[in-house]
């Protein structure tokens, strides 16, 4: 009886193994893991071989076991999978804290060149991230006025900022930023 059982299971394995392996590869995307998954699936089927009544419909049962095994594996390895490298990653270089201040001062100087309406359009559109319609409502202007003021302001800002980048900052106005010691200084 045991020998007939083993022969029947061996025949099933020979017939079903290629299809099970392809399915396992599609589930795992790794041939080595697919082989392990097929082996574990066949072990589970072998343990229940005597209880299986419809052996001609065992393919669906095998896929169910395989899917449950892969889900269980992925669930347990979700937090433990690590990618090891030869050396630790280099830390990000710390940004220069004064670079942002210089950029901000340069932008403030460029904004000082603009007229009040153009400056308002730039601030509302790009600093406050408002739409053309919202900017027009806030300024009491038409949509075409906001668009043209924006285009002119951006063109002026580009020329002023390009002049600063090329070293022609003599034309740009100097903007003084009041600081904590801007009153009387004592030495």
NORBELVEN-V987508 format. One line per field, one symbol per residue. ss: DSSP state (A for helix, B for strand, O for the rest). Layout:
# NORBELVEN-V987508
ss=???
This chain:
# NORBELVEN-V987508
ss=OAAAAAAAAAAAAAAAAAAAAAAAAAAAOOAAAAAAAAAAAAAAAAAOOOOOOOAAAAAAAAAAAAAAAAAAAAAAAOOOOOOOOOOOOOOOOOOOAAAAAAAAAAAAAAAAAOOAAAAAAAAAAAAOOOOAAAAAAAAOOOAAAAAAAAAAAAAAAAAAAAAAAOOOOOOOOOOOOOOOOOOOOOO
